[in-house]
Amino acid sequence: MRRFCSSWFNEFGNWLEYSIEKYAAFCLCCYLFRPDFGKQSGGDTFVTEGFTSWNKKAKLASHVGGPNYAHNIARKKYEDLMSQNQHIEVVISKQTRNLYRRWLMASLDCLLYLLKQGLAFRGHDESIESSNQGNFLKMLRWYADKKRK
C-alpha cells in the first residue's frame, strides 16, 4: 500500500489523525500528553515525524501497546480532558455553588441567632463608614473573621 487508508479511522479513529500537508499520520493523544518514555512504540514517529509506513499497519496497533504504555497513559489524560466531570466550567460551577452555599449558611446562622435572642437587625446607618451598621452586618463580619482564622 502506498498511501494512507481512510478505513483506518474506523479502527484507530479515537486517536489517529492524518495530515494532508505532511502526508503522515499522527497520534492526537500522544501529541497532547506524551509522557517522556523514549521511543516506546514509536513515540516520536506518531508525535513529531508522522507515521508514513503505509504498508506496516501492524505498527499502528503496536503503538497502542499495553496498559502502561505511553500511548495509553496519554489517552487516559486525553479522556480526562474531554470528560464533562473534569470540564473547567463544571469545576468552576461547583466551586461557585459551594462558595454561595457557605455565604448563605453564614447569613442564616447570624439570622437565626439574632431571631432567637430577639435582637434588632437594623442599625442607624449601614454604610461602610458608619459606626453603627447594625447587629446583622456586625455579626456577619465577626462570623467571617472567625471562619478565616
C-alpha positions in Angstrom: 0.0 0.0 0.0 1.4 3.4 -1.0 -0.9 5.8 0.8 -2.9 6.4 3.9 -6.1 4.2 4.1 -9.1 6.1 5.3 -10.7 2.9 6.7 -8.0 3.1 9.4 -10.1 5.8 11.0 -12.7 3.2 11.8 -10.2 1.0 13.5 -8.0 3.7 15.1 -10.3 6.7 14.9 -10.2 7.7 18.5 -6.6 8.8 18.3 -5.5 8.7 14.7 -5.1 12.0 12.9 -3.9 12.5 9.3 -2.1 15.5 7.9 -2.6 16.1 4.2 0.2 18.7 4.3 2.8 16.3 5.7 1.3 13.1 4.1 1.6 11.4 7.5 -0.5 10.1 10.4 -0.2 11.2 14.0 -1.5 10.2 17.4 -3.6 13.1 18.9 -3.4 11.7 22.5 0.4 11.4 22.4 0.8 14.8 20.7 -1.1 16.5 23.5 0.0 14.5 26.5 3.1 12.4 25.6 5.0 11.2 28.7 8.7 11.1 28.1 9.2 7.3 27.8 11.8 7.5 25.0 10.9 5.7 21.8 8.4 3.3 23.2 6.1 2.2 20.4 7.5 4.8 18.0 6.7 7.8 20.2 8.5 10.3 18.0 7.1 8.8 14.9 3.5 9.4 16.0 4.2 12.9 17.5 6.8 14.8 15.6 7.8 13.0 12.4 4.5 11.3 11.5 3.8 7.8 10.5 4.3 7.1 6.8 5.0 3.3 6.6 1.6 2.7 5.0 2.4 -1.0 4.3 3.0 -1.6 8.1 -0.5 -1.3 9.5 0.6 -3.5 12.5 2.7 -0.6 13.7 -0.5 1.4 14.3 -1.8 -1.4 16.6 1.6 -1.8 18.3 1.6 2.0 19.0 -1.3 1.5 21.4 0.5 -1.3 23.3 -0.3 -2.4 26.8 -2.0 -0.6 29.7 1.2 1.1 30.9 2.5 2.1 27.5 3.0 5.8 26.8 0.0 6.0 24.4 -2.4 4.6 27.0 -1.2 7.0 29.7 -1.6 9.9 27.2 -5.1 8.5 26.2 -6.2 8.5 29.8 -5.2 12.1 30.2 -7.0 13.0 26.9 -10.2 11.3 28.1 -10.0 13.2 31.4 -9.7 16.4 29.5 -12.7 15.6 27.4 -14.8 14.3 30.3 -17.7 16.5 31.3 -16.9 16.0 35.0 -13.4 17.3 34.5 -14.5 20.2 32.3 -13.3 23.6 33.6 -16.8 25.1 33.5 -18.2 22.3 35.7 -15.3 22.6 38.2 -15.8 26.4 38.4 -19.6 26.0 38.7 -19.1 23.6 41.7 -16.7 25.9 43.4 -19.0 28.9 42.9 -22.0 26.9 44.2 -20.0 25.8 47.3 -19.0 29.4 47.9 -22.6 30.7 47.7 -23.7 27.9 49.9 -21.2 28.9 52.6 -22.3 32.6 52.3 -25.9 31.6 52.6 -25.2 29.3 55.7 -23.3 32.1 57.4 -26.2 34.6 56.8 -28.7 32.1 58.1 -26.6 31.3 61.2 -26.4 35.0 62.0 -30.1 35.5 61.2 -31.2 32.6 63.5 -29.0 33.9 66.4 -30.5 37.4 66.2 -34.0 36.0 66.0 -33.6 33.6 68.9 -32.1 36.5 71.0 -34.9 38.9 69.9 -32.3 41.4 68.8 -32.9 44.1 66.1 -31.3 43.6 62.7 -31.0 47.1 61.6 -28.6 49.8 62.6 -28.7 53.5 62.3 -26.7 53.6 59.0 -25.5 50.5 57.1 -22.8 52.4 55.0 -19.2 51.3 55.3 -18.1 54.5 57.2 -20.9 54.2 59.8 -20.0 53.4 63.4 -23.5 51.7 63.9 -24.1 49.4 61.0 -26.5 47.2 62.9 -26.4 43.8 64.6 -26.7 41.7 61.4 -23.8 43.3 59.5 -21.6 43.4 62.6 -22.3 39.7 63.3 -21.7 38.7 59.7 -18.3 40.4 59.8 -17.5 38.7 63.1 -18.5 35.4 61.7 -16.4 35.9 58.6 -13.3 36.8 60.7 -13.9 33.8 62.9 -14.0 31.4 59.8 -10.8 32.9 58.3 -8.8 32.0 61.4 
